Amino acid sequence: MTKRADYALLALSHLALASADTPNRLINTKEIAEQYDIPVELLAKILQILAKNGLVASHPGPSGGYRLLRLATAISVGEVVALVDGPLSLLHCSVGQESSCKQYSRCTIRSPLATIEARVKNLLDDISIAEISKTLDVPVEVEFEDFSGREFAVGLTVG
């Protein structure tokens, strides 16, 4: 995934959070760019791609901006990544580049990597903008295993 996809996901998350607070509120490019320290010109190009593909509506003018056209639950991370970066590809041979690979005829990892690629695509397709928006300010809880009272191979007891 490229920075462009990261920026697109940040922008859509921002729009999703804004629409949850105030439906149909227009958010201008500068607001999003300043919030996440994204170059305004690059963000504007990314938002135009999202608008052209029906994810956001663009409203020109001094009081204009962007808003989601679909519910955040109906926009997948995979869709956004594909629109901004092109098809996800872990392998050159999965996107028609077979002729440029000298190992193609004897490759033993193509099939397993194709399986991994399909799983990654499915995972990204199963995660919505609404889901990633919920995690913006939520602290991560990490559980640590309790090793007290255990003896390890070197003969040391912890705790």
Rosetta blueprint (number, residue, H / E / L):
1 M L
2 T L
3 K H
4 R H
5 A H
6 D H
7 Y H
8 A H
9 L H
10 L H
11 A H
12 L H
13 S H
14 H H
15 L H
16 A H
17 L H
18 A H
19 S H
20 A H
21 D H
22 T L
23 P L
24 N L
25 R L
26 L L
27 I E
28 N L
29 T H
30 K H
31 E H
32 I H
33 A H
34 E H
35 Q H
36 Y H
37 D L
38 I L
39 P L
40 V H
41 E H
42 L H
43 L H
44 A H
45 K H
46 I H
47 L H
48 Q H
49 I H
50 L H
51 A H
52 K H
53 N L
54 G L
55 L L
56 V E
57 A E
58 S E
59 H E
60 P L
61 G L
62 P L
63 S L
64 G L
65 G E
66 Y E
67 R E
68 L E
69 L L
70 R L
71 L L
72 A H
73 T H
74 A H
75 I L
76 S E
77 V H
78 G H
79 E H
80 V H
81 V H
82 A H
83 L H
84 V H
85 D H
86 G L
87 P L
88 L L
89 S L
90 L L
91 L L
92 H H
93 C H
94 S H
95 V H
96 G L
97 Q L
98 E H
99 S H
100 S H
101 C L
102 K L
103 Q L
104 Y H
105 S H
106 R H
107 C L
108 T L
109 I L
110 R H
111 S H
112 P H
113 L H
114 A H
115 T H
116 I H
117 E H
118 A H
119 R H
120 V H
121 K H
122 N H
123 L H
124 L H
125 D H
126 D H
127 I L
128 S E
129 I H
130 A H
131 E H
132 I H
133 S H
134 K H
135 T L
136 L L
137 D L
138 V L
139 P L
140 V L
141 E L
142 V L
143 E L
144 F L
145 E L
146 D L
147 F L
148 S L
149 G L
150 R L
151 E E
152 F L
153 A L
154 V L
155 G L
156 L L
157 T E
158 V L
159 G L
